[in-house]
Amino acid sequence: MNTRLLYLLLCLTLFSCGLNKKDASKTTSIPVNTPFFNPALPGDNPDPSIIRVGKVYYATSTTNEWAPYFTIYKSTNLKDWKLVNHVFPDGFKDMKNQWGENNFWASELAYDAKQDRIYVYYSAHNREVKGNPGLQCGIAWIDADQIETGKFSDNGPVIIEDDCGAIDAFELQDNGKIYAFWKNDGNGCGKESWIWMQEINESRTKLLGQKRKAYTNSQPWETALVEGACFFRMGDYIYSLYAVGGCCDARCNYKTGIARTKSLENGTWEKYDKNPIMVSNDKWRCPGHGTVVQSSDNRLFMLYHAFNQNYDVFVGREGIIEELKQGADGWPVLHNAIVANRPKAELDFFEDFQKDKKLNLVWQWPSKLQRPAMTFESGLNLTASKDNHELGTFLGQYIKTVDFDIIAEVETSAANTGICLGGAILKSKWPGELGGIGITASKQGYTVFSNLEGKYTVLKQANESLSGSIKLKMKISKGGKLIDLFYKNGESDWLKFYTLQFDAAKYVPWGMGYRAGIVVKGKPSEKGVFKSFELKNNESEGGELRRIDGAK
């Protein structure tokens, strides 16, 4: 009887990346026939990470060149997800000594049951260091019961590579020790990329002992790098899923492989002879860089990112979930056959700013800027500026398809107040250099504008005296290739004001998708007032989306 009980307990110690034995003992069941919706995390949610704490799952994702930094999502069933917090809600102001400047990548969650504390490892570029060595891995923490409403405390950069920089940190707890893994960003400076490992202290403030190499790209299918590695134990082995290739634009060739070892101490990793276990297919492109989580009934699920083939790279890399199953040869594999089945109605967004008291968590602003000044008084009162290369103050959110309407009701004032599709300025100095195209209204009339070429340009203007509330609409169709701009004054029908063919591929930011949002251009003493905002996703028009030149 004791032997059977011991065997049962050993089986239950299987744990996911970032989870430990305490989590596996708590009850949460995922029925076998549960139809998961994909994308699990719609919109621009690359490098997703997932943990389970009791009956609740938490996920995070890269925010790149947008603030707030690093999403926190919540689910109780791996199907329905809600954005509940951010690691750094006020951007760089929340970081220790405000150390991070940009490249906010690869946030990874880890739960320490003994401390009942959640840690997040993340990558950022240190504003005090030039070039690739500035890529460093920081660690922040929060008590588990505060993750949905509290604020993380930042330990600052902990994992530092003086040569090529460090990214993609990950934690595994094994045999009473805590190990940190990361990638040296060798591909960024013409050197080899390795997955490294080193023990770390309980407060996650200091690495212990000597760092050691785990593995690099060594199989024939592997291209110039390995990265995005996660680790989990199953049976006698510790497994590592990892990504290979280019991740983040139209030329991506990302694939996923798997390796294993029986002991972290012996340093010997065996790679699967059937690698890669996940590649591009007719539904999703460039899948990889994810995390494995375990449910209480010992099922494993991987949350990873991929581009929807129908949307090209305009939406960005979305969070995809599927079950990881053990094959006949003992290796866990992904069946690589996920379809996009989340109803488009779930992707729509409407906000009545006249009822709000604070900013909804979905809104973002460029990462190098402070949070825009705003108040809520009969609507969202957003302070005007000439930031973002004369575009103005911008708040945006993920687009989730390539055929959608952006609609807002604004109160006319001296400031140019309106809606905008945000991308990247052509030949940007850095990926977060925001460009946009949109329509605004002011007391002086309507303006259609663009600064996507680096200079604020008026595409069409109608000078007329306006007052009261005005509705504005942008209709993006033909797979992101056509933009129609409308206005509506009072009870009138929508009046089409301007139409243009749009080269969406030209301005899509590296590693990111477009943003739909609101904009206010004017003097700092002026404000734009928004009464409502809507993002409505429509059925695609005009057949299949044309591939971007250079895409496979």
C-alpha positions in Angstrom: 0.0 0.0 0.0 2.8 2.4 0.9 4.6 1.6 -2.4 1.5 2.4 -4.4 0.9 5.6 -2.5 4.5 6.7 -3.1 4.2 5.9 -6.8 1.0 8.0 -7.0 2.7 10.9 -5.3 5.7 10.7 -7.7 3.4 10.9 -10.7 1.8 14.0 -9.3 5.1 15.8 -9.1 5.1 16.4 -12.8 5.2 20.2 -13.0 5.2 22.8 -15.8 7.7 25.5 -16.6 7.6 27.8 -13.6 5.4 25.6 -11.4 6.3 23.3 -8.5 4.8 20.5 -6.5 2.4 22.6 -4.5 0.5 23.7 -7.6 0.0 20.1 -9.0 -1.8 19.1 -5.8 -4.5 21.7 -6.2 -7.7 21.0 -8.2 -8.6 22.4 -11.5 -9.8 20.1 -14.3 -9.7 20.7 -18.0 -12.3 18.3 -19.6 -10.8 16.3 -22.4 -13.4 17.6 -24.9 -13.0 21.3 -24.1 -12.9 23.2 -27.4 -10.1 25.6 -26.8 -10.5 28.9 -28.7 -7.5 30.1 -30.7 -5.9 32.5 -30.7 -6.0 32.2 -26.9 -4.4 35.6 -26.7 -5.6 37.5 -29.7 -3.6 40.4 -31.1 0.1 41.2 -30.7 1.1 38.9 -27.8 4.4 37.3 -28.7 6.7 35.2 -26.4 3.8 34.1 -24.1 4.4 32.5 -20.7 2.0 30.7 -18.5 1.8 29.3 -15.0 -0.9 27.8 -12.8 -1.5 28.9 -9.2 -4.1 26.6 -7.6 -7.2 26.8 -9.8 -6.1 29.9 -11.7 -3.8 30.3 -14.8 -1.8 33.5 -15.4 -0.1 34.4 -18.7 2.1 37.2 -19.8 3.5 38.4 -23.1 6.1 40.7 -24.7 5.0 44.3 -25.1 8.0 45.4 -27.3 8.0 49.2 -27.7 4.7 49.8 -26.0 3.8 50.7 -22.4 2.5 49.5 -20.0 5.2 46.8 -19.9 4.3 43.1 -19.9 0.7 42.0 -19.8 -0.9 39.8 -17.1 -3.8 37.7 -18.2 -6.0 35.5 -16.1 -8.0 32.3 -16.9 -9.7 29.5 -15.0 -10.1 27.2 -18.0 -7.4 27.9 -20.5 -10.1 29.1 -22.9 -11.4 32.5 -21.6 -8.7 35.0 -20.8 -8.9 38.5 -19.3 -6.3 41.2 -19.1 -6.1 42.0 -15.3 -2.8 43.8 -14.8 0.7 44.7 -16.1 4.0 44.1 -14.6 5.0 47.8 -14.9 1.7 49.7 -15.3 3.5 53.1 -15.5 6.3 51.9 -17.8 9.9 52.8 -17.0 8.8 54.7 -13.9 8.0 51.4 -12.2 11.5 49.9 -12.9 14.4 50.0 -10.5 16.3 53.2 -11.2 14.2 53.4 -14.4 16.9 51.2 -16.0 15.0 49.9 -19.0 14.8 52.0 -22.2 13.2 49.7 -24.9 13.2 46.1 -26.2 10.7 45.0 -23.6 10.8 41.3 -24.5 10.1 37.8 -23.3 8.5 38.1 -19.8 8.4 34.7 -18.1 6.3 33.9 -15.0 7.6 31.6 -12.2 5.7 30.6 -9.1 7.5 30.0 -5.8 5.1 28.0 -3.7 7.2 28.2 -0.5 7.2 32.0 -0.7 3.7 32.1 -2.3 5.3 34.7 -4.6 5.3 35.1 -8.4 8.4 36.2 -10.1 8.7 37.5 -13.6 11.9 37.4 -15.7 12.1 39.9 -18.5 14.4 41.4 -21.1 15.0 45.1 -21.7 17.8 47.3 -23.0 19.6 49.2 -20.3 19.6 52.9 -21.0 23.1 53.2 -19.6 24.7 50.7 -22.0 25.2 51.0 -25.7 24.8 48.2 -28.2 24.0 44.6 -27.7 25.5 44.3 -24.2 22.7 46.6 -23.1 20.2 43.7 -23.5 19.9 42.4 -20.0 17.4 40.3 -18.0 15.7 41.8 -15.1 13.5 40.1 -12.4 10.5 41.5 -10.6 8.2 39.9 -8.0 4.8 40.2 -6.4 3.0 38.2 -3.7 0.7 35.8 -5.5 -2.5 37.2 -3.9 -1.7 40.6 -5.3 -1.0 39.8 -8.9 -4.3 40.9 -10.2 -4.4 44.3 -8.5 -0.9 45.1 -7.1 2.3 46.4 -8.5 5.5 44.3 -9.0 8.7 45.2 -7.2 11.7 45.3 -9.5 15.1 43.8 -8.6 16.6 45.4 -11.7 18.9 43.6 -14.1 20.2 40.3 -12.7 21.4 38.4 -15.7 24.1 40.3 -17.7 26.2 39.2 -20.6 29.1 41.7 -21.2 29.7 40.4 -24.7 26.5 40.1 -26.7 23.7 40.7 -24.2 21.2 38.4 -22.5 17.6 37.7 -23.3 14.8 35.1 -22.9 15.4 34.2 -19.3 13.5 31.3 -17.7 13.3 29.7 -14.3 13.1 26.0 -13.3 13.0 24.7 -9.7 14.6 21.2 -9.5 15.8 19.1 -6.5 15.6 22.0 -4.1 17.5 24.4 -6.3 16.4 27.3 -8.5 18.0 27.6 -11.9 17.9 30.5 -14.3 18.3 29.8 -18.0 18.9 32.4 -20.7 20.2 33.0 -24.2 23.3 35.0 -25.0 22.2 37.1 -28.0 25.1 36.0 -30.2 23.2 36.4 -33.4 23.0 40.1 -32.6 26.8 40.5 -32.7 28.1 37.9 -35.1 28.8 35.1 -32.5 27.3 31.8 -31.5 24.0 31.7 -29.5 23.8 29.4 -26.5 21.2 28.5 -23.9 23.0 29.1 -20.6 22.1 28.0 -17.1 23.1 29.0 -13.6 21.8 28.6 -10.1 20.1 31.7 -8.6 19.3 32.7 -5.0 15.9 32.6 -3.4 15.3 36.3 -3.7 16.2 36.2 -7.4 18.7 39.0 -6.9 22.0 37.2 -7.5 23.3 34.3 -9.6 25.3 31.6 -7.7 28.3 29.6 -8.8 29.4 29.4 -12.4 27.3 29.6 -15.5 27.3 26.6 -17.8 26.3 26.0 -21.4 23.2 23.9 -22.0 22.9 23.6 -25.8 23.2 25.5 -29.0 22.1 25.0 -32.6 23.7 21.7 -33.6 21.2 19.7 -35.7 21.1 20.2 -39.5 17.7 21.8 -39.5 18.7 24.5 -37.0 19.6 27.8 -38.5 21.7 30.6 -36.9 20.4 30.6 -33.4 18.5 28.9 -30.5 16.3 31.0 -28.2 13.0 31.2 -26.3 13.7 28.0 -24.3 11.3 26.7 -21.7 11.8 23.7 -19.4 9.6 21.2 -17.7 9.9 17.8 -16.1 8.1 14.7 -17.4 8.9 11.3 -16.0 12.7 10.7 -15.8 13.6 13.7 -18.0 13.7 17.4 -17.9 12.6 18.6 -21.4 13.3 21.9 -23.1 11.3 23.3 -26.0 13.2 25.9 -27.9 12.9 28.1 -31.0 15.2 28.3 -34.0 15.4 30.9 -36.8 14.1 34.4 -37.5 11.0 35.3 -35.3 9.6 38.6 -36.1 8.8 39.9 -39.6 7.7 38.9 -43.1 10.9 36.9 -43.6 10.5 34.8 -40.5 11.4 31.1 -40.6 10.8 30.2 -36.9 10.5 26.5 -35.9 10.3 24.6 -32.6 12.5 21.8 -31.4 12.8 19.8 -28.2 15.7 18.4 -26.2 16.0 16.5 -22.9 18.3 15.6 -20.1 18.1 13.3 -17.1 20.1 15.6 -14.9 20.8 19.4 -15.0 24.1 18.6 -13.2 25.6 16.4 -15.9 25.2 19.0 -18.6 24.3 16.4 -21.3 21.3 17.3 -23.5 19.8 14.9 -26.1 17.9 16.5 -29.0 15.0 14.7 -30.6 15.9 13.0 -33.9 12.5 14.0 -35.3 13.0 17.7 -34.7 11.5 20.1 -35.6 8.3 19.2 -33.8 6.4 22.3 -34.9 6.7 24.3 -38.2 4.7 26.7 -40.3 1.5 25.3 -41.8 -1.4 26.6 -43.9 -3.0 28.2 -40.8 -0.1 29.6 -38.8 3.4 30.8 -39.6 6.6 30.8 -37.6 5.3 29.1 -34.4 7.5 29.0 -31.2 8.8 30.7 -28.1 6.2 29.5 -25.6 5.8 27.9 -22.2 4.3 24.6 -21.0 1.8 24.4 -18.1 0.3 21.3 -16.4 -3.3 20.9 -15.3 -4.1 19.0 -12.1 -4.9 15.8 -14.1 -1.4 15.8 -15.5 -2.1 17.1 -19.0 0.4 19.4 -20.5 -0.5 22.5 -22.6 1.8 24.8 -24.5 1.1 28.5 -25.0 3.3 29.8 -27.8 3.1 32.5 -30.5 2.5 32.4 -34.3 1.4 34.7 -37.1 -2.1 34.0 -38.5 -1.5 33.2 -42.2 -4.6 35.2 -43.2 -3.4 38.3 -41.5 0.3 38.2 -42.6 2.3 40.2 -40.0 0.0 43.1 -39.7 -1.7 41.8 -36.5 1.5 40.5 -34.9 2.3 37.2 -33.2 -0.7 35.9 -31.4 -0.9 33.5 -28.4 -1.8 30.0 -29.4 -2.6 27.1 -27.1 -2.6 23.4 -27.7 -2.1 20.1 -25.9 1.4 18.6 -25.6 1.1 14.8 -25.7 3.5 12.0 -25.2 4.3 10.0 -28.4 4.9 6.3 -28.7 8.6 6.9 -28.4 8.2 8.7 -25.1 8.9 12.2 -26.4 6.2 14.9 -25.9 5.0 16.3 -29.2 2.7 19.0 -30.6 0.2 17.9 -33.3 0.7 21.3 -35.1 -2.9 21.4 -36.4 -4.5 24.3 -34.6 -7.2 26.3 -36.4 -8.3 29.9 -35.7 -11.7 29.4 -34.2 -12.3 32.3 -31.9 -15.5 34.1 -32.9 -14.8 37.5 -34.4 -17.6 39.0 -32.2 -15.3 38.2 -29.2 -12.6 40.4 -30.7 -14.8 43.6 -30.9 -14.3 46.3 -28.4 -16.5 49.2 -27.2 -15.8 51.7 -24.5 -18.1 54.4 -23.1 -15.6 57.0 -21.8 -18.4 59.0 -20.2 -18.9 56.2 -17.7 -15.2 55.5 -17.0 -13.2 56.7 -14.0 -9.8 55.3 -15.1 -8.1 54.1 -18.2 -8.9 50.6 -19.4 -6.0 48.2 -19.3 -6.0 47.6 -23.1 -4.7 51.0 -23.9 -1.0 51.5 -24.7 1.4 54.3 -25.4 5.0 54.4 -26.9 7.4 52.9 -24.4 9.9 55.7 -24.3 7.3 58.3 -23.3 5.6 58.8 -20.0 2.0 57.9 -19.6 -0.1 60.6 -21.3 -1.8 63.1 -19.0 -5.6 62.6 -18.8 -8.7 63.0 -16.7 -12.2 61.6 -16.8 -14.9 64.3 -16.8 -17.8 63.7 -19.1 -15.5 61.6 -21.2 -11.8 60.9 -21.6 -9.9 64.3 -21.5 -6.5 63.6 -23.1 -3.8 66.2 -23.0 -2.7 67.3 -26.5 0.9 67.3 -27.7 3.2 67.3 -30.7 4.9 64.1 -29.7 5.6 61.2 -31.9 6.9 63.2 -34.8 4.0 65.7 -34.8 1.4 62.9 -34.7 0.3 64.0 -31.3 -0.6 62.2 -28.1 -1.5 58.6 -29.0 -3.3 55.8 -27.1 -3.7 52.6 -29.0 -4.7 48.9 -28.6 -4.1 45.7 -30.6 -5.8 45.2 -33.9 -7.0 41.6 -34.1 -8.0 41.2 -37.7 -7.1 43.0 -40.9 -10.6 44.1 -41.8 -12.1 46.4 -39.2 -13.7 49.7 -38.3 -12.3 52.3 -35.8 -15.1 54.6 -34.6 -15.0 57.3 -32.0 -17.2 60.1 -30.8 -15.3 63.3 -30.0 -16.1 66.7 -28.6 -14.8 69.5 -30.9 -12.2 71.8 -29.4 -9.2 73.7 -30.5 -7.1 70.5 -30.6 -7.2 68.1 -33.5 -9.0 65.1 -31.9 -9.6 61.9 -33.6 -8.7 58.3 -34.5 -5.6 56.7 -36.0 -4.0 53.5 -37.2 -0.5 53.4 -35.7 2.4 51.7 -37.4 6.1 52.6 -37.7 7.7 55.5 -39.4 9.5 54.4 -42.6 13.1 53.7 -41.9 12.6 54.1 -38.2 15.7 54.6 -36.0 14.1 52.1 -33.6 11.0 49.9 -33.9 8.9 52.0 -31.5 9.2 55.2 -33.6 5.5 55.7 -34.0 3.9 56.7 -37.2 0.2 56.9 -38.0 -2.6 57.7 -40.4 -6.0 59.0 -39.4 -8.7 61.6 -39.2 -9.3 64.3 -36.7 -11.9 67.0 -36.0 -11.5 70.4 -34.4 -13.4 73.7 -34.3 -11.8 74.6 -37.6 -12.9 71.5 -39.5 -11.7 68.0 -40.5 -8.2 66.8 -41.3 -6.9 63.5 -42.8 -3.2 63.1 -41.9 -0.2 60.8 -42.0 3.3 61.0 -40.6 4.3 57.5 -41.7 7.0 58.9 -43.9 8.5 60.8 -41.0 6.9 64.1 -41.5 3.3 65.2 -40.5 1.4 65.6 -43.8 -2.1 66.8 -44.4 -3.7 64.5 -47.0 -7.1 66.3 -47.0 -8.6 69.2 -45.1 -12.1 70.7 -44.9 -12.2 74.1 -43.2 -15.6 74.6 -41.6 -16.8 75.7 -38.2 -17.7 72.8 -36.0 -19.1 72.5 -32.5 -20.5 69.8 -30.3 -20.0 66.1 -30.8 -18.7 64.6 -34.0 -18.3 60.9 -34.9 -15.3 59.7 -36.9 -14.7 56.4 -38.6 -11.9 54.6 -40.4 -12.7 51.5 -42.3 -9.7 49.2 -43.0 -10.6 46.5 -45.6 -9.1 44.4 -48.4 -6.8 42.7 -45.9 -5.4 46.0 -44.6 -4.8 47.5 -48.1 -7.7 50.0 -48.3 -8.6 52.8 -45.9 -11.9 54.8 -46.1 -12.3 57.7 -43.7 -15.7 59.1 -42.7 -17.3 61.7 -40.4 -20.8 62.0 -39.1 -22.3 65.3 -37.7 -25.4 65.0 -35.6 -28.0 62.7 -37.0 -26.7 62.7 -40.6 -25.5 59.5 -42.3 -21.8 58.7 -42.5 -20.1 60.9 -45.1 -17.1 59.4 -46.9 -14.3 62.0 -46.7 -11.2 60.3 -48.1 -10.1 57.0 -49.6 -6.6 55.7 -50.2 -4.9 52.5 -51.1 -2.6 51.6 -48.2 0.7 49.8 -48.4 0.3 48.1 -45.0 3.5 46.0 -45.5 5.6 49.2 -45.7 4.9 50.5 -42.2 4.4 47.4 -40.1 6.8 47.6 -37.2 9.5 45.0 -36.8 8.3 42.4 -34.2 5.0 44.1 -33.7 1.5 44.5 -35.1 -0.4 47.7 -35.9 -2.4 49.6 -33.2 -5.8 51.2 -33.5 -6.3 54.2 -31.3 -7.0 57.8 -30.5 -4.9 60.9 -31.1 -4.8 64.5 -30.0 -2.5 67.0 -31.7 -2.2 70.5 -30.3 -0.6 72.7 -27.6 0.0 71.1 -24.1 -2.6 73.5 -22.7 -5.3 71.9 -25.0 -7.2 68.7 -24.6 -9.1 66.3 -26.7 -12.4 64.9 -25.3 -13.5 61.4 -26.3 -17.0 60.2 -25.5 -16.7 56.7 -26.9 -14.5 54.3 -28.9 -15.3 51.2 -30.9 -13.2 48.6 -32.7 -15.4 46.4 -34.8 -14.0 43.5 -36.7 -15.6 42.7 -40.1 -15.6 39.7 -42.5 -12.7 39.8 -44.9 -13.3 41.3 -48.3 -11.5 40.8 -51.6 -10.4 37.2 -51.2 -7.1 36.0 -49.7 -4.6 38.5 -48.4 -1.6 39.0 -50.7 1.6 37.8 -49.3 4.2 40.4 -48.3 7.2 40.4 -50.7 9.9 38.1 -49.2 7.4 36.1 -47.1 7.3 32.4 -47.5 
